[in-house]
Amino acid sequence: MRYIVVFAQQEICYAVGFDNSTDAVDFLFWGYEEYELLPYGIYEVLTGEVALYEHRGERTSEVDESVIRQKALDYMKAAIQKTMG
């Protein structure tokens, strides 16, 4: 997992990991188009950089980068704990 997407659905924030950026962007694009997800952005695990999501050139939310970063780090911690047993 190299990229973690952060999004909201029914006002609850979630994160999901992906191995490549194309799949991460596709997830946010189609989630917004088809499943009423509210995309926040993508956290890149190796660099710690956050890319705010824009749908067709426009931001979908006004969430701060720190929220995306924190949710992504929480997701990574939970994933590590799960694999460690």
C-alpha angles and dihedrals in degrees: 000000000000103000129046119196119207121202143148131238120186089350094304118118119228138176132206129184128230134183096222137032095236092062091045093053092043090053092053094043096050093037089058094042100044112014107038094247118156106222117214104175151280127280116207108216099204097050103024090231122148123213114197111223120245120189111210090339098313130098114247096203142015095229116143122245090242090063091053092046094049094047090049092050091048089052092051092049091051091048092051092048090050093052092046090056 
